[in-house]
Amino acid sequence: DLRDREGLLQVVFDPDRAEIFAEAERIRSEYVLNVKGLVRPRPDGTINPKMRTGQIEVLAHELETLNRSETPPFHHDEHANEDIRLKYRYLDLRRENMLGNLMLRHKVTSAMRSFLDENGFVDVETPMLTRATPEGARDYIVPSRTHPGKFFALPQSPQIFKQLLMMSGLDRYYQIVRCFRDEDLRADRQPEFTQLDVEMSFVDEDAVTGTMEDLVRHVFKSTLDIELPAEFPRMTYAEAM
């Protein structure tokens, strides 16, 4: 089975091609390979309906081992201890579910960008090294080489910068931005996280809520092909509390 980010594909080596067959016998788990060959339907009785490529196979005409692998600490489809997975993160990220997480995240951010771009928002990258912007947590600080004894703070959010942009007349801004808050790890707290940051001028509460609902509907349709309802349930602050 040859695996890349798209999934698995079965490769077949013909014993009549002695040189390539001998090389194939030396292949082990997690080797990096370059294979060229003929895509053909699998013979009767060998079709695998559980695989996306289970109807076909590749009859190899050429084989090149690009990189060999030591015996891996775990295989791509087996359960492994989290400490081992993090130690060998490059192997962990080869796993189908981990790759799937990264691909889904990519699709979500791509869908967000396309929606906001089409609705008049401008993507602006704001500074990471700045003054403290008091939020609800401690700042991460970075010493300044040019001003001994002084420190930059990593932003807890781009709040001040996006308000500056509104005053400057940009009127619709967004950024998929990394934020930093020096907090202990909890279920809903991380030292660094990514958020979609949005600001709008000359709007009311309904315009903000409506735009965000449209965004969420667009993201679910684009990434998961799920149609969300035209109206979301709403409750008052008192009801929520």
N, C-alpha and C positions, 0 to 999 in steps of 0.2 A: 504494500500500500504506500503510495506516494502522497504526501500531504503538503498542502500550502494553505494560505489564508482562506481559500474558497472551499476547502474540504478535502476528502479522500478520493483517490483514483487508483484503481488496480492496474499494475503493470505486469506484463507477462514476458518471460525470457525463454527463448527457444533453444533447447539443447543443441540443435543443429548449428547454431552460431557459437562455436566453441569458446572463442575469446571473450565475447560479451557475457556468456553464461558463467564462465569462470570468475569474472569480475563481479557478477551478480551474487554469486555464492559467498563473496566476502562482505557483502552489505550487512550492516547491523542497524539496530534501532537508532534513530535520530541522525543518521548520516545525511549530508546534504548532497543531492544528486542533480545531474542534468541528463534528462532522458529525451531522446527523439525516437519517434516510431509511428506506427499506423493505428489510428483509432478505429476500432471495429466492435460490432455487437458481441456480447458475451455468448459463448456456446449454450445451447439448451441445457437447462438444469443447473446453470451456474449464476443465473440472474439473482441479484440481491435487492429485493424491494425496500430494504431498510436504508440503503445508501442512495444519495441523490444521483450518483453516477453508477448505480447498480446495474444499469442496462448495457454498459459499455466497458471496454478495457483497452489498454494500449499495448500492442505488440512492439516491444523495444527493438529498434534497429541500431541505436547508438546509446552508450551509457558512459557517463563520466562522473567519477566521485570527486566532488568539489571540496568536501571537507569531511573528515572522519570524526567520529564521536567516541568518547569514552563511554563505558556502560552508564546510562543515565540513572540518577537516583529514583526516578519514577517515570512511568510512561504517560503519554499524553491523555489517556482515557481512564487512568486509575486514580482513586482517592489518595491524597497525600497529606501529611501533616503540614499545617500552615507555615511553621518555621522552615521546613525544608523547601516549601514552595517559594517563600520569600528569598531564601538563600540562593536558589537557582531560578531567579525571576524570569530570565530569558527563556527557560524551558516552560515555566508556568504559563507565560503569555502565548505559547504555542498551542495551548489547550483550546478546544473548540469553544467552550463557554467563555473563556477569558477573551479570546479574539472577538467573540460575539459581543461582549460588553463594549470593547473599544469601537467596533464597527457601529453599534447602536448609538453610542455617544457621538460619533462622527456624523451619523445621519441626523441626530437631533439638532446639533449645532448648525449643520448645513440648512436644515429646514427653518430654524430660527432666523438665520441670516437672510434666506430668500424672502421670508414673509416680511421682515422688518425693512429690508431694502425696497421691497415693492410698496411699502406703506410710508415712504418718505423719511425713514430714519437714516442717520449717518453714523457709521462705525468710527469711533474716535478712540485712539489708544492714549490713556492717561498715564502720568508718571508713577513709577514704583517707589522711587526715593523721594521722600517728601517730608513735610512737618507732620507732627502727630495730628490725627483727625479723630478726636475723642468719640468713641462709639460705646459699646458695652463691655469691652475687654481690654486687656493690656496690649501694648504695642510690642512688636518685634523691632529692635533698634539696630542700626548699622553704623559703625564708627566712620567719621569723615576723615579722609587722609589730608584734605586741604585745609580743614579747620579743626586742628587738634582739640580734643575735649568736647567737640560737638558731635551730634548724631542725627542721622536720618531715621525716619520711622517708615516701616512698610505699611501700606494702606490697609485699614480694616474694611474700607469700601471707597469707591471713587466719589463720594458724596460731594465734597467741596468742588472738585473739578467739573462735575456735570452741572452743578448750579452755576459755575462760571460760564459754561458753554451756553446755558439758557440765557444768561444776561448778555452774552455776546451775540445773540440772535440766531443761534443754530436751530433752536426750537424743537428738534427731535433727534435725540442721541441714543445710541445703544453701544454696549460693549460686553463681550463674553470675557469676563475678567477674573483674574486670580486675586483673592483677598486673604489677609493674614491676621489672625487673632491669637494671641498667646494665651490659650486656654487649655485646661486639662481635657484629655480625650473622654467624651461621653457619647452616648448613642446619637445625639443630634449636634455634636460639637467636634470640629476638627481644627487643628492649627492653621491649615491652609485649605481653601476650598474655591471652587469656581462658581460664579453666579452670572446669570443674565442681568445686566444692569441697564435700566431704561430711565429716561427722563423726557418729559414733554412740557411744552409751554402752551398757554391759552386753551386749556382743556378743563373739563369738570370731572367729577368722580365717575360718572357713567361712561365717559369717553375712555378713561383709563381702564376701567373694568372691562368694557366691551372690547377694547383692543387686545387685552391680555387673554380674554376668552377666545377670541378669533385666532390668536397665536397658538394657544393650546390645541384647539381643534385642528389647525393646519399641521402641527407637529405630529399629532396622533395619526392623522390621515396619511401624511407623507412617509412616516417611519414604520407604522404598524398596520396601515390600511384599516384603521378603526374610525368609524364615523361617530363622533360625539354629538350629543343633542344640540339643537339650535340655541337652546337656552339652558344655562346652568342653574341649579337651585341656588337661591341666595337667602341669607339669614341676617338679621340685625346683629349688632355687636352684643346686645343684651342676651339674645338667644344663644349666641356662640359661647358666652360666658356661663 
